Amino acid sequence: MRRKTCLLATVAALAATPALADMSDGVIKIGVLNDQSALYADMSGQGSVWAARKAIEDFGPTAKGLKVEVVFADHQNKPDVGSNIARQWFDRDGVDLIVDVPNSSVALAVNQITREKNKVFINSGAASSDLTGKACSPNTIHWTYDTWGLANSTGKAVVKTGGSSWYFITADYAFGHALERDTEAVVLANGGKVLGKVRHPLQTQDFSSFLLQAQGSGAKVIGLANAGGDTINSVKQAAEFGITAGGQNLAALLMFVTDVHSLGLKTAQGLVFTEAWYWDLTDDDRAFAKAFAEANGGMHPSMVQAGVYSGVTHYLKAVAALGSDADGAAVVAKMKELPTDDKLFGKGSVRADGRKIHDLYLFEVKTPAESKGAWDYYKLRATIPAAEAFRPLEQGGCPLATRS
């Protein structure tokens, strides 16, 4: 009996060996690269590290003969820092996949390095639609949301409800420029006009001069083409200056549930914006949020953190199906071939240009009286179906699209 047991154990070990042998260094290594300490830390940060580990746990790699590890680092919202980390991870540390990377300037740099090294980049945190346009890569997937999707849902909805004149307050880097560009195109296409724009440095504390310029323009809508702490400060200071009380409206072109939590419902109520995921839409979403909150001091997950979970899940499925993680472009090709299906984002697909396709949601922030408890912040105004949520494949200028 002992001999038979040993034989079975040996057979099981041998069965698992090929899977590990085909993995570079015998392990699948995932690097979570994001903002761990500044304006994007709440919607990304350690929460994204937890989400990556949770995706691995739920995937059950050990039973499939796979070994998966996670490392993480803070890119400090600096392209040179992010680039150096990415190169070190790929060249020295055996990282196969980089995930998250809020801050479009950093993401565009990592996108290029990933292509050079033939690894994989799944972007959940950065927004620039250029990642599936002129900067598209066979090694990158843009997972959660992008500036085109935000502009064509929030921007269109605001113009159609009377927001015919706009003034932009824009973060002065790749993300803000792309969001302003894409939203301005939607405003103009729907009969609106742009009266002016002003750009501010990343991590601005005092928005008074920018807000006063916007107020003085007389625009019906002040479009906030920024994110994280910059959006929080913009909205808070706009309330202090009485801008919304004076009849102008704020369009938060990128908001996260963590931003609303920081602002509080009294200040954030009535804001309309687009997200790709919200914790209270389905039972699976609520279960994920409960586990996240228990592990992260009561905080609830953002769409970026949910996107990390979803993207890592699909990556692991593709590597398991392919039987190797060595060729990054081949792994991404497999991810495009396989339909996406996980408990947070549901069924979807990855297009030839690397754009992950799924529904987007137009939300409005509840009033304090409408909220039924902690983190109950949103009411759903519209669902933008996957077929309409993102830029048409032929309009992005991605060379990969012409090969599909």
N, C-alpha and C positions, 0 to 999 in steps of 0.2 A: 504493500500500500504506500509506504514511504517512497519507494522507487517510482511508483506511478505519479505521485504528487510532485516529485522533483522533475520528472519528465514533462509534466504539464506546465510547471513553472518555467522550465527552459524553453518550451515551445512558445509560451506567452512572451517571454523576453525577446526571443528571436523575432516574433511577429512585430514587436514594437520597434525593434532596432532600425529597420529601413526608414521609418518615418523620421526618426531622429537623425539618421545618417544623411538624409537629403536636406536637412536644415543647416544653414551656414553656422559653423561652430557648434552644431548639435543643439542649438537653442534659437527660438524665435524671440528676438529682443525688440521691445517697443519703447520708444522714447517720447514722453509727453513734454513738449516744449511750449511754454506759455509764460504769462505774467503771474509770478508768485507773490508779488509784493506791492503792486501799484494799482492803477485805476481799473485794470481788467481782472484783478485777482479774484473777486467775488464770483464773477460769472464764469471763470476759468480756473486758474490756480490749482490748489490741492483737490478741489472737487472734481476736476478732470482726471487727476491721477487716480482718485477713487473710482471714477466711472470706468477707466481703462481696466483696472484690476477687477472690477465687478463683471465686466464683459468677459474677461478671461475665466473667472470663476464659473460663470453661468455656461460658458462654452464647454467646460470640462476637458481640458487638453490632455490630462494624464491618461484618461480612459482611451484617448485616441493615439496614444504613444507620442505625444508632443510635450515639449517643455517650453514654457513661455515666461519671460521676465519683463519687468517694467523698470525703467529709469526715468528721471525727470530733471528739468532744469528751468531756471528763470532767464528768459531772454532780455529782460529789462526794457522791453519795447525799443530795442536798438538793433537795427539790421546787422551791424558788424558783430555784435555779441551773439545774436542768433545764428549767423553764418558760421562763426568759429565753433560754436557748440555742435552744430550740424556736421561740420567736417570732422571734428574729433569723434563724434559718435559713429559716423560711417567708417572713417579710416582706422580708428584705434579700438573702439569699444564694441564693434560688432552689432550696432543697431541696424535693424532691417526696416523699421517703419517709424516715421515721425508723425505725430498726431497732435491736433489742436491748433496751436500757433495763432492766437489772436494778435492783431496788428498786421495790416496788409503789407506794409513795407518789409517787415520781417518775413512774412509768408512768401512774398514774391522772391526774396533772396533764397529761402529754403527750397522753394520750388525749383530753382535753377540748379542748386547744388544736388538735390535729389536726382534730377535728370542726369547730371554729369556722373554720378556714382551708381546709377541704375538701381536705386533703392525705391521705397514707396513713401509718399506723403499723403496723408488724409487730413485735409484742412477742415476743421470744424469752427474755429474761432474767427478767422479773418473773413472779410466781406467782399473784397474787390472782385467784381465780375470778370476782370481781366484774367483771372486764374483759369477761366474756361473760355477766354477769348484770345487775344493776341499772345498771352503768356501761357497758353495751355501746354500740357506736357503728357506724354504717355505714362508717366510715373506718378501723376497727381490726380486725386479725386477731391472735388469741392463738395463737401457733404451737406452742411446744414442749411445755409441761407446765403444770399449774395446781394449786392447793391441793386442789381436789376430787379430781382424779385421783390425787394423792399420798396423800391421806387414805384413799381408797377402795381402794387397793391395799396400801400399807404398813400402814395402820391395821387393816384387815380381817384381813390375814395374821397380824399380831401377836396380835390378840385370839383368833383361831381356834387359835393354837398356845399358848394359856395365859395370855396377857397381859391378864388381866381387870380389873386396877386400874391407873390411870394418874395421873401427876402431870406437868403441863406446865411446861417452861421455855421462855418465849416471847419472841421479839424484839418490842419495844414499838413497832411501827409497822404499817402496813396489811397487809404480807405476813404477819407473825407472827400478827396477830389473825385473819386469814382462815384460815391453816393450822391454828391451834388450834381455831377454830370448826368447820371442816370435819372435822377428825380427831375432835374430841369427839362430833360427831353420829354418826360411824361407830362409835366405841367404844360409845356408848349403844345404838345400833340393834342391835348384835350382842351385847348382854347384859353389857357391861362397865360400869365406873363410873369416874368421875373424882374423885380424892381431894383435888385442889387444883391450883393453878397460880400461877406467879410470872412477872413480866415484867421483862426487862432492857433497858437502853439498847443501841442499835446500837453495834457495835465495842467490846464489853465485854472487858476483859482479865482480870479476876478474877471467876470464877464461883463462888467458894467458898461464899458465903452462899446462893446459889440452889441449889447442889447439896446443901448440908447440909439445906436445907428439904425438898428432894425426897427425900433419904435418910431424913429423919425421918418422912416421911409413911407409910413402909412400902409404898408402891405397888410393884407388881411391875414396872411399866414407867415409865421417865422419858422422856417424849416431848419431843424437842428441836425446837421449832417456830422454828428459826432457820436460818441458812445461812452458807456461806463461812467467813470467819475466826471468826465466833461459834460455829459448829458445831465447828470444829477445836479451839478453846479449851475448849469444853464437854466434848468427848470426852477430850481430853488430861487435863484436871483431874479428870474422873470416874475415870479410871484411877489417877491419883495418890492420890485419896481411897479407893481400893479399893472403889468402889461396885459395879462389876460383879462383882468377886471376892466381895462380900458377898451376892450373890444377886439383886440388881436388874438389870434389863436396860435398855439404852438403845435407843430407837427414833429413829433419825436420819430425820426426816420429809422432809428435803431434803438430799441429799448429791450431790457431784460427784466425778468421777474425780480432779480436782485436789486436792480435800479429802483423799481417801484417800492420794494421793501425799504430801501434807504430813504426814499422820499417821503413815504407814508401816504395813505390814501387821501388825506386832507389836501395835500399839495398835488398829488398825481392824478386825482379823479378827473375823468373825462378825456384823458389823453388817449389817442387812437394810434395804434401802430401794429406792425406785422411780426409774427413769430412763426417758427417752424414746428414748435412743440411747446406744450404747457402741461404742467404736472397733474392737472385735474380734468383731463379729457376722457381718460379710460381707466378701467380697473388696473391694468398693467402699469400705466403712468403713475397712478396713485401708489401702487406697491413699490415702484422704483423710488419715488419721492420719499416714502416712509423709511426705506432702508438708507437712503442718502442722508436724510435728516438725522437718523439715529447715529450715523457715523461722522457727521459733520456739524455737530453742535446745534442742531435744529434748523440749519439753513435748508432751503429747498433748491433743487437743481435748476439750472438755466437750460435753455435750448442748446447751448454750446456743450455743456457737460453731457446732456442726453445724446448729442451728436457724436461725442467721443465714444460713448458706449455702443451706439449703433454702428459706427464706422469700424471700430475694432472687431466687433462681432462678425461683420461681413468679411473683413480681411482674414480672420482666422478660418472662416468657412472656405474662402478661396485658396488659402495655403494648404489646408487639409485636402481639398479636392485636387489641387495641382500636385501635391506631394513634395513641394519644395518651396523655400522662400528665397532662393539664391538669385533669381532673375526678377528684379523689381517690376520691369515692364510686363513680364509674363504674368506676374501676380495681379497687376492692375487689369490686364486683359481678361483674366479669369473673373475678376470682380465685375467687369462690364458684361461678361457672358452670363454670369449667374444672376437671377432675379434677387433683389434685396428683399428680406423679410425678417424683421425682428419685432420684439414686443413693444418697442417704443415708437418707431416710425412706420411700422406695418409693411405692406407690400410696395415695392417700387422698382427702380432700375437705375443703372449708371449709364449715361450716354457716352457716345464716342469722344466727346470733348471733355469728359471727366466730370460732368455735372450730375450729381445725384438728384433724381427726380422724385418728388413727393408733394403732398398738399402743403400749402401755407395757410395761415389763419390770421384774419384781421380781428384784433381785440380792442376793447375799450376798458379803461380802468374803472372799476366800480367806485361808487361813493362809499364813505364810511358806513352809511346806513344799509347799503346793499350787501356788504361783506358779512359772511356768516362765521368767520373765524380767521385764525392766523393763516396767512398766505393765500387767502381767498380773495384774489385781487382782480381777476379778469372776467369779463363777459364777452362771449363770442358774437361778433357782428357779422362775419362772413367767412366761409371756407373757400379758398382759391384752389380749384382742382389742379392736380399735378400737371396736367396737359397745358395749363395756362399760367402756372406759377413762376416759371423760369423762361429766360430768353430763348426764342426759337433757335434750334441748332444752327440753321443756315445764316443767322444774323450776327453770330459772335466773332467771326473772323478766325476761328480756330482751324489750323491746317488739318488736324485730325478728323474734323467733321467731313471733309471732302473725300476721305478715304473709307468712310463707313458705307 
